[in-house]
Amino acid sequence: MPIVIDACVAQHRGDRAEQQDRVALMPHPKKDGIALAVVADGMGGHTGGVLAAQQVIHTARNNLEQFAVRSELARTMLEASFEEAHLLIKASRFINEKEPHSTAVMLLVQPGKVSWAHCGDSRLYRFRGGRVIFRTTDHSYVEYLVAQGKITAEQALVHPNRNVLVTSLGGRDVPTVAFGEAQDAQAGDSFLLCSDGLWSYFTDDELAVVLANNSARAASEFLISRARARAKGEGDNISVAILKLVNAEDNARPAREQPVVFAGTKRASSLSAG
């Protein structure tokens, strides 16, 4: 049975003065069933963070348009996107009052296969059947402490240095970029890309349940609303991209839920890609 993608991107400024995150969902211009999702969390002053995140999206879009599906490896395309974005962000320092940086996470979906890459603490989750089967590991100081057994995952959420990154795009050093791929993508799989303004307020299991029981659009609206409530007036920018692989027949059935549009939420309409 053909598989389609139920997808949605959404953003909220949170309690910050401006939105420095950027998020995009881009279908391949020539090949059906292939799409690239990107979340970038910019840092570096009023203009620096915005421009850095925009550069990530722009570079990813250019590389997707040139991606030769039959002859080019997905990792090669993703690697080029990160390397080029890093160099261009770094070169833009002279027009910014602060050094611009950005995290980034990208997911390339192809028939039966998914490939991803990330740098910093914007995350990718993969769910199946209401459970987490994969999550990227943040390039952050607290994740290093967790890996060393010095603090627990719960302690990391409230650690005073929880926002300290050990690598990012646009920094002085060559960024650390982690890559991954899975050849067993199937109907029932869900993928969540998000900035720390969202994942900071949820356990992995909570996220899995929400995505399992809602359409991409309804899940994004619920998660943003709940994150805003839990932030209690101190929330960061939020960016979300959700992709659910569903059987074409199931996708054609009327959705059971009636999602509510929450004030302040910017989103793209749900879409399906063959």
Residue frames relative to the residue before (quaternion, step in Angstrom):
aa qw qx qy qz dx dy dz
M 1.0000 0.0000 0.0000 0.0000 0.00 0.00 0.00
P 0.5073 -0.6588 0.4522 0.3227 3.63 -0.87 0.86
I 0.2698 -0.7455 0.5919 0.1455 3.52 -1.16 0.74
V 0.1179 -0.7781 0.6141 0.0602 3.56 -0.99 0.85
I 0.4202 -0.6927 0.5308 0.2488 3.54 -1.30 0.32
D 0.1536 -0.7281 0.6623 0.0873 3.55 -0.82 1.08
A 0.0999 0.8406 -0.5152 0.1343 3.59 -0.37 1.20
C 0.0039 0.7802 -0.6253 0.0180 3.51 -1.26 0.52
V 0.1276 -0.7430 0.6462 0.1189 3.56 -1.19 0.59
A 0.0017 0.8056 -0.5910 0.0427 3.57 -1.06 0.73
Q 0.0916 -0.7906 0.6044 0.0349 3.54 -1.24 0.59
H 0.0138 -0.7464 0.6629 0.0572 3.52 -1.35 0.38
R 0.4918 -0.6812 0.4614 0.2850 3.58 -0.97 0.84
G 0.3339 -0.7359 0.5166 0.2830 3.56 1.17 -0.48
D 0.6908 -0.4448 0.3480 0.4516 3.55 -1.03 -0.80
R 0.4404 0.6821 -0.4566 0.3637 3.56 1.23 0.52
A 0.6254 -0.5639 0.3907 0.3716 3.57 -1.25 0.41
E 0.8040 0.0307 0.0018 0.5938 3.58 1.12 -0.59
Q 0.4833 -0.6406 0.5147 0.3020 3.53 -1.33 0.33
Q 0.0688 -0.8183 0.5706 0.0084 3.59 -0.50 1.19
D 0.5140 0.5924 -0.4337 0.4436 3.59 1.27 0.08
R 0.0677 -0.7464 0.6538 0.1038 3.50 -1.34 0.30
V 0.0400 -0.7912 0.6101 -0.0096 3.56 -1.08 0.78
A 0.0407 0.8023 -0.5936 0.0485 3.57 -1.05 0.72
L 0.1207 -0.7382 0.6582 0.0851 3.50 -1.30 0.58
M 0.0090 -0.8490 0.5214 -0.0855 3.54 -0.38 1.28
P 0.2840 -0.7398 0.5808 0.1865 3.60 -0.70 1.00
H 0.5590 -0.5705 0.4696 0.3762 3.55 -1.19 0.54
P 0.4921 -0.7099 0.4126 0.2891 3.63 -0.78 0.94
K 0.7908 0.3155 -0.1575 0.5003 3.61 1.14 -0.46
K 0.7653 0.3413 -0.1752 0.5168 3.60 1.14 -0.53
D 0.3752 -0.7212 0.5376 0.2238 3.57 -0.75 1.05
G 0.7909 0.3490 -0.2394 0.4420 3.54 -1.23 0.52
I 0.6656 0.4397 -0.3035 0.5211 3.58 1.27 0.17
A 0.0983 0.7978 -0.5837 0.1145 3.56 -0.77 1.04
L 0.2213 -0.7553 0.6056 0.1176 3.53 -1.22 0.62
A 0.1201 -0.7703 0.6241 0.0517 3.56 -0.86 1.03
V 0.0393 -0.8065 0.5891 -0.0315 3.57 -0.96 0.91
V 0.0166 -0.7422 0.6695 0.0265 3.54 -1.13 0.81
A 0.0097 -0.7865 0.6169 -0.0286 3.57 -0.92 0.98
D 0.1678 -0.7762 0.6047 0.0606 3.57 -0.91 0.99
G 0.1865 -0.8354 0.5117 0.0739 3.56 -0.21 1.31
M 0.0841 -0.7690 0.6332 0.0243 3.54 -1.23 0.67
G 0.6040 0.6011 -0.4000 0.3374 3.56 -1.13 0.59
G 0.7758 -0.3728 0.2099 0.4638 3.58 0.65 1.03
H 0.7882 -0.3758 0.2278 0.4309 3.51 -1.39 0.10
T 0.7911 0.2698 -0.1509 0.5278 3.60 0.85 -0.90
G 0.6088 0.6228 -0.3529 0.3420 3.57 0.99 -0.78
G 0.7008 0.4804 -0.2801 0.4469 3.56 0.79 -1.01
V 0.6507 0.5204 -0.3122 0.4563 3.56 0.95 -0.88
L 0.6924 0.4804 -0.2812 0.4591 3.56 0.83 -0.98
A 0.6306 0.5356 -0.3363 0.4497 3.57 1.03 -0.74
A 0.6824 0.4739 -0.2903 0.4749 3.58 0.88 -0.91
Q 0.6366 0.5233 -0.3272 0.4624 3.58 1.01 -0.77
Q 0.6271 0.5425 -0.3369 0.4460 3.57 1.05 -0.73
V 0.6080 0.5478 -0.3472 0.4580 3.58 1.06 -0.73
I 0.6782 0.4866 -0.2908 0.4677 3.58 0.87 -0.96
H 0.6599 0.5230 -0.3051 0.4447 3.57 0.89 -0.96
T 0.6791 0.4873 -0.2920 0.4648 3.58 0.89 -0.93
A 0.6431 0.5210 -0.3227 0.4592 3.58 0.96 -0.83
R 0.6468 0.5217 -0.3204 0.4548 3.58 0.94 -0.85
N 0.6573 0.5138 -0.3117 0.4548 3.59 0.91 -0.89
N 0.6921 0.4757 -0.2848 0.4622 3.57 0.93 -0.87
L 0.6131 0.5293 -0.3552 0.4667 3.59 1.08 -0.62
E 0.6480 0.5307 -0.3222 0.4412 3.58 0.93 -0.84
Q 0.7289 0.4016 -0.2245 0.5069 3.58 1.13 -0.66
F 0.4562 0.7121 -0.4338 0.3109 3.60 1.28 -0.10
A 0.2121 -0.7718 0.5922 0.0930 3.56 -0.66 1.19
V 0.3565 -0.8038 0.4333 0.1974 3.54 -0.02 1.36
R 0.7449 0.4420 -0.2413 0.4377 3.60 0.82 -0.94
S 0.8001 0.3206 -0.1497 0.4844 3.59 1.06 -0.61
E 0.7167 0.4182 -0.2435 0.5021 3.61 1.22 -0.26
L 0.4423 -0.6809 0.5168 0.2715 3.54 -1.01 0.82
A 0.5639 -0.6035 0.4435 0.3481 3.56 -1.08 0.74
R 0.6338 0.5425 -0.3382 0.4356 3.57 0.96 -0.82
T 0.6208 0.5504 -0.3447 0.4392 3.58 1.02 -0.77
M 0.6683 0.4938 -0.2974 0.4703 3.56 0.94 -0.88
L 0.6699 0.4898 -0.3018 0.4693 3.58 0.90 -0.89
E 0.6391 0.5353 -0.3208 0.4495 3.56 0.96 -0.88
A 0.6525 0.5092 -0.3092 0.4683 3.57 0.95 -0.87
S 0.6319 0.5441 -0.3326 0.4406 3.59 0.98 -0.81
F 0.6873 0.4699 -0.2835 0.4759 3.59 0.91 -0.88
E 0.6673 0.5085 -0.3100 0.4471 3.58 0.87 -0.91
E 0.6888 0.4774 -0.2861 0.4645 3.57 0.88 -0.93
A 0.6354 0.5200 -0.3328 0.4638 3.59 0.98 -0.80
H 0.6339 0.5377 -0.3280 0.4490 3.59 0.94 -0.85
L 0.6968 0.4793 -0.2783 0.4552 3.57 0.81 -1.00
L 0.6800 0.4877 -0.2962 0.4605 3.60 0.96 -0.84
I 0.6282 0.5103 -0.3365 0.4813 3.60 1.04 -0.71
K 0.6501 0.5223 -0.3105 0.4564 3.55 0.94 -0.91
A 0.6765 0.5018 -0.2897 0.4546 3.59 1.00 -0.83
S 0.6565 0.5375 -0.3118 0.4277 3.60 1.20 -0.45
R 0.3817 0.7668 -0.4613 0.2314 3.58 1.22 -0.04
F 0.6490 0.5719 -0.3299 0.3779 3.57 0.94 -0.84
I 0.7111 0.4194 -0.2744 0.4931 3.65 1.17 -0.34
N 0.6691 0.4849 -0.2954 0.4794 3.59 1.27 0.03
E 0.5002 -0.6675 0.4644 0.2975 3.55 -1.10 0.71
K 0.7550 0.1832 -0.1394 0.6140 3.56 1.27 -0.33
E 0.5992 -0.5661 0.4130 0.3871 3.55 -1.19 0.44
P 0.3164 -0.7734 0.5159 0.1886 3.62 -0.59 1.07
H 0.0048 -0.7696 0.6383 -0.0165 3.53 -1.14 0.75
S 0.0138 -0.7866 0.6144 0.0595 3.55 -1.28 0.18
T 0.3412 -0.6440 0.6332 0.2606 3.49 -1.26 0.53
A 0.0250 -0.8006 0.5966 0.0497 3.57 -1.22 0.13
V 0.0099 0.7460 -0.6656 -0.0192 3.51 -1.24 0.63
M 0.0568 -0.8018 0.5946 -0.0180 3.56 -0.91 1.00
L 0.0854 -0.7724 0.6286 0.0328 3.54 -1.15 0.76
L 0.1246 -0.7768 0.6156 0.0459 3.55 -0.76 1.11
V 0.1421 -0.7966 0.5861 0.0412 3.56 -0.67 1.16
Q 0.0240 0.7618 -0.6455 0.0492 3.54 -0.92 1.05
P 0.6740 -0.4871 0.3324 0.4448 3.63 -1.12 0.36
G 0.8573 0.0671 -0.0933 0.5017 3.56 -0.65 1.19
K 0.7767 0.2874 -0.1457 0.5413 3.60 1.23 -0.06
V 0.0628 -0.7653 0.6383 0.0550 3.54 -1.17 0.65
S 0.0879 -0.7740 0.6263 0.0311 3.55 -1.12 0.75
W 0.0237 -0.8217 0.5691 -0.0216 3.56 -0.99 0.74
A 0.0534 -0.7581 0.6481 0.0497 3.51 -1.38 0.28
H 0.0373 0.8082 -0.5875 0.0161 3.57 -1.12 0.57
C 0.0817 -0.7529 0.6518 0.0406 3.50 -1.35 0.53
G 0.7695 0.2903 -0.2328 0.5190 3.58 -0.74 1.03
D 0.6586 -0.5390 0.3697 0.3729 3.58 -1.13 -0.63
S 0.4117 0.6146 -0.5431 0.3974 3.59 1.07 0.61
R 0.2650 -0.8441 0.4615 0.0657 3.54 -0.72 1.11
L 0.1992 -0.6992 0.6655 0.1687 3.46 -1.48 0.32
Y 0.0873 -0.7603 0.6425 0.0398 3.55 -1.00 0.95
R 0.1118 -0.7480 0.6460 0.1030 3.54 -1.21 0.59
F 0.0843 -0.8038 0.5889 -0.0013 3.55 -0.83 1.07
R 0.0331 0.7643 -0.6439 -0.0081 3.53 -1.27 0.49
G 0.8543 0.0396 -0.0465 0.5162 3.55 -0.84 1.01
G 0.7017 -0.4911 0.2781 0.4348 3.56 0.98 0.76
R 0.6977 0.4032 -0.2923 0.5150 3.60 1.18 0.37
V 0.5068 -0.6388 0.4928 0.3038 3.53 -1.25 0.56
I 0.0852 -0.8002 0.5903 0.0633 3.58 -0.84 0.91
F 0.7990 0.0113 -0.0466 0.5994 3.59 1.26 -0.07
R 0.0661 0.7508 -0.6571 0.0088 3.52 -1.27 0.63
T 0.4837 -0.6486 0.4965 0.3144 3.56 -1.00 0.79
T 0.3865 -0.6979 0.5564 0.2324 3.54 -1.23 0.55
D 0.4623 -0.7118 0.4565 0.2667 3.57 -0.66 1.11
H 0.3437 -0.6755 0.6080 0.2365 3.52 -1.23 0.61
S 0.3836 0.7168 -0.4736 0.3389 3.54 0.47 1.25
Y 0.6581 -0.5237 0.3763 0.3886 3.53 -1.29 0.43
V 0.6948 0.4771 -0.3004 0.4465 3.59 0.87 -0.87
E 0.6128 0.5266 -0.3622 0.4647 3.62 1.07 -0.59
Y 0.6006 0.5389 -0.3503 0.4756 3.57 1.13 -0.62
L 0.6572 0.5005 -0.3072 0.4724 3.58 0.96 -0.83
V 0.6299 0.5208 -0.3326 0.4706 3.59 1.03 -0.77
A 0.6652 0.5113 -0.3012 0.4531 3.59 0.91 -0.93
Q 0.6850 0.4646 -0.2722 0.4907 3.58 1.14 -0.66
G 0.4869 -0.6855 0.4199 0.3416 3.57 1.29 -0.09
K 0.4653 0.7064 -0.4289 0.3171 3.59 1.23 0.27
I 0.7707 0.0665 -0.0693 0.6299 3.58 1.23 -0.47
T 0.4891 -0.6406 0.4984 0.3194 3.57 -1.27 0.31
A 0.6608 -0.4842 0.3794 0.4301 3.56 -1.29 0.22
E 0.6368 0.5243 -0.3303 0.4588 3.59 1.04 -0.72
Q 0.6558 0.5024 -0.3094 0.4709 3.59 0.99 -0.79
A 0.5951 0.5833 -0.3598 0.4197 3.58 1.10 -0.65
L 0.6298 0.5707 -0.3338 0.4077 3.60 1.05 -0.74
V 0.7789 0.2846 -0.1545 0.5370 3.60 1.12 -0.56
H 0.3743 0.7378 -0.4837 0.2855 3.59 1.26 0.20
P 0.5358 -0.6553 0.4174 0.3307 3.65 -0.91 0.83
N 0.7366 0.3669 -0.2263 0.5211 3.61 1.18 -0.45
R 0.2691 0.8165 -0.4812 0.1711 3.58 1.18 0.48
N 0.7023 0.4592 -0.2726 0.4707 3.61 1.17 -0.44
V 0.5033 0.6554 -0.4235 0.3713 3.58 1.27 0.10
L 0.2026 -0.7884 0.5740 0.0887 3.56 -0.68 1.14
V 0.3459 -0.7261 0.5520 0.2201 3.57 -1.16 0.56
T 0.7883 0.0538 -0.0653 0.6095 3.59 1.28 -0.09
S 0.0832 0.7734 -0.6261 0.0540 3.56 -1.22 0.50
L 0.5605 -0.5760 0.4645 0.3720 3.55 -1.29 0.20
G 0.7606 0.3480 -0.2713 0.4762 3.58 -0.93 0.92
G 0.5236 0.6469 -0.4105 0.3726 3.59 1.25 -0.09
R 0.6843 -0.4869 0.3480 0.4167 3.55 -1.30 0.12
D 0.7259 0.4037 -0.2283 0.5079 3.57 1.09 -0.70
V 0.6019 -0.5238 0.4440 0.4078 3.54 -1.26 0.37
P 0.4172 -0.7461 0.4533 0.2527 3.62 -0.65 1.03
T 0.4179 -0.6488 0.5704 0.2812 3.50 -1.27 0.51
V 0.0160 -0.7929 0.6086 -0.0272 3.58 -0.75 1.06
A 0.2018 -0.7814 0.5826 0.0966 3.57 -0.80 1.04
F 0.1610 -0.7936 0.5840 0.0559 3.55 -0.96 0.93
G 0.0379 0.7901 -0.6116 0.0124 3.54 -1.25 0.48
E 0.0612 -0.7898 0.6098 0.0252 3.54 -1.27 0.38
A 0.0724 -0.7763 0.6248 0.0406 3.54 -1.15 0.65
Q 0.2912 -0.7887 0.5263 0.1274 3.55 -0.89 1.01
D 0.6644 0.5335 -0.2826 0.4405 3.59 1.28 -0.03
A 0.2278 0.7859 -0.5441 0.1854 3.61 1.07 0.61
Q 0.0654 0.8084 -0.5748 0.1091 3.57 -0.87 0.99
A 0.6710 -0.4545 0.3818 0.4444 3.54 -1.30 0.23
G 0.7016 0.4031 -0.3278 0.4877 3.56 -0.87 0.98
D 0.5862 0.5467 -0.3743 0.4662 3.57 1.25 -0.25
S 0.0715 -0.7717 0.6308 0.0380 3.54 -1.14 0.76
F 0.1416 -0.7879 0.5969 0.0525 3.54 -1.10 0.78
L 0.0962 -0.7822 0.6153 0.0179 3.52 -0.99 0.96
L 0.0646 -0.7463 0.6620 0.0248 3.55 -0.88 1.04
C 0.1601 0.8110 -0.5467 0.1334 3.60 -0.80 0.90
S 0.4756 -0.6283 0.5350 0.3045 3.52 -1.30 0.43
D 0.6779 -0.5159 0.3341 0.4033 3.56 -1.26 0.30
G 0.5256 0.6322 -0.4119 0.3931 3.58 1.23 -0.23
L 0.6962 0.4044 -0.2733 0.5263 3.57 1.26 -0.29
W 0.7536 0.4458 -0.2690 0.4012 3.58 0.50 -1.16
S 0.5356 0.6492 -0.4013 0.3614 3.60 1.18 -0.43
Y 0.7477 0.4285 -0.2077 0.4629 3.58 1.17 -0.57
F 0.7318 0.3886 -0.2265 0.5120 3.58 1.25 0.15
T 0.4057 -0.6321 0.5877 0.3009 3.50 -1.29 0.45
D 0.6493 -0.5113 0.3822 0.4133 3.56 -1.22 0.36
D 0.6601 0.5195 -0.3114 0.4444 3.57 0.95 -0.83
E 0.6170 0.5375 -0.3496 0.4562 3.59 1.02 -0.72
L 0.6557 0.5096 -0.3117 0.4617 3.56 0.91 -0.88
A 0.6424 0.5423 -0.3237 0.4341 3.57 0.96 -0.88
V 0.6661 0.5071 -0.3015 0.4564 3.58 0.92 -0.90
V 0.6543 0.5192 -0.3208 0.4466 3.59 0.91 -0.89
L 0.7021 0.4590 -0.2847 0.4641 3.59 0.85 -0.90
A 0.6323 0.5491 -0.3365 0.4306 3.59 1.07 -0.68
N 0.7905 0.3668 -0.1522 0.4662 3.57 1.03 -0.80
N 0.7416 0.3524 -0.2112 0.5303 3.59 1.25 0.15
S 0.5566 -0.5409 0.4955 0.3900 3.52 -1.28 0.31
A 0.6844 -0.4690 0.3422 0.4410 3.58 -1.26 0.25
R 0.6762 0.4999 -0.2961 0.4530 3.58 0.89 -0.91
A 0.6829 0.4812 -0.2952 0.4637 3.58 0.83 -0.95
A 0.6392 0.5298 -0.3276 0.4511 3.60 1.01 -0.79
S 0.6604 0.5040 -0.3185 0.4565 3.59 0.92 -0.87
E 0.6596 0.5094 -0.3112 0.4568 3.59 0.94 -0.83
F 0.6612 0.5032 -0.3092 0.4627 3.56 0.95 -0.87
L 0.6813 0.5023 -0.3016 0.4389 3.59 0.83 -0.96
I 0.6576 0.4946 -0.3209 0.4689 3.59 0.94 -0.80
S 0.6473 0.5202 -0.3214 0.4551 3.58 0.93 -0.84
R 0.6865 0.4743 -0.2864 0.4710 3.58 0.91 -0.92
A 0.6285 0.5256 -0.3394 0.4621 3.61 1.01 -0.73
R 0.6406 0.5226 -0.3218 0.4615 3.58 1.00 -0.81
A 0.6546 0.5064 -0.3158 0.4640 3.57 0.97 -0.82
R 0.7016 0.4694 -0.2714 0.4623 3.57 0.92 -0.89
A 0.6037 0.5754 -0.3579 0.4200 3.60 1.15 -0.49
K 0.1856 -0.8370 0.4951 0.1406 3.59 1.22 -0.50
G 0.7727 -0.3927 0.1919 0.4604 3.54 0.82 1.02
E 0.7035 0.4229 -0.2654 0.5057 3.59 1.25 0.14
G 0.3479 0.7938 -0.4447 0.2261 3.55 1.18 0.54
D 0.4501 -0.6651 0.5387 0.2546 3.53 -1.24 0.67
N 0.6829 -0.4005 0.3831 0.4759 3.56 -1.34 -0.05
I 0.1627 -0.7730 0.6074 0.0841 3.56 -1.13 0.72
S 0.0624 0.7609 -0.6450 0.0333 3.53 -1.04 0.87
V 0.0459 -0.8118 0.5796 -0.0548 3.53 -0.90 1.03
A 0.0173 0.7382 -0.6739 -0.0252 3.54 -1.18 0.70
I 0.0525 -0.7968 0.6018 -0.0110 3.56 -0.80 1.06
L 0.0162 -0.7739 0.6329 -0.0177 3.55 -0.95 0.96
K 0.0620 -0.7898 0.6102 -0.0033 3.54 -0.78 1.10
L 0.2723 -0.7469 0.5852 0.1598 3.57 -0.84 0.99
V 0.0559 0.8151 -0.5681 0.0990 3.57 -0.56 1.17
N 0.5600 -0.5677 0.4727 0.3750 3.54 -1.22 0.49
A 0.5815 -0.6141 0.4051 0.3475 3.56 -0.97 0.86
E 0.6412 0.5321 -0.3264 0.4464 3.60 0.99 -0.81
D 0.6693 0.4918 -0.3012 0.4684 3.58 0.94 -0.85
N 0.6466 0.5396 -0.3182 0.4353 3.56 1.02 -0.81
A 0.6520 0.5316 -0.3153 0.4392 3.59 1.12 -0.58
R 0.5781 0.5929 -0.3847 0.4078 3.59 1.20 -0.33
P 0.5749 -0.5887 0.4264 0.3756 3.61 -1.05 0.62
A 0.4751 -0.6667 0.4938 0.2932 3.57 -0.99 0.86
R 0.4507 -0.7028 0.4805 0.2685 3.57 -0.99 0.83
E 0.7081 0.4568 -0.2821 0.4586 3.56 0.96 -0.79
Q 0.2517 -0.7223 0.6206 0.1725 3.56 -1.26 0.47
P 0.2028 -0.8343 0.4971 0.1251 3.60 0.14 1.24
V 0.3434 -0.7170 0.5741 0.1960 3.53 -1.15 0.73
V 0.3503 -0.7107 0.5677 0.2237 3.58 -1.00 0.80
F 0.2332 -0.8007 0.5400 0.1135 3.56 -0.55 1.18
A 0.5570 -0.6288 0.4296 0.3314 3.58 -0.96 0.88
G 0.7986 0.2971 -0.2302 0.4700 3.55 -1.01 0.86
T 0.5955 0.5705 -0.3641 0.4328 3.57 1.25 -0.05
K 0.1592 -0.7627 0.6224 0.0748 3.52 -0.87 1.04
R 0.1041 0.8174 -0.5565 0.1069 3.56 -0.68 0.99
A 0.3854 -0.6497 0.5873 0.2907 3.48 -1.36 0.25
S 0.5661 -0.5963 0.4341 0.3681 3.57 -1.09 0.57
S 0.5864 -0.5568 0.4491 0.3800 3.53 -1.18 0.56
L 0.0602 -0.8011 0.5950 0.0236 3.54 -1.08 0.63
S 0.2374 -0.7378 0.6079 0.1725 3.50 -1.28 0.28
A 0.1064 -0.7807 0.6138 0.0496 3.54 -1.00 0.84
G 0.4536 -0.7099 0.4647 0.2727 3.52 -0.80 0.93
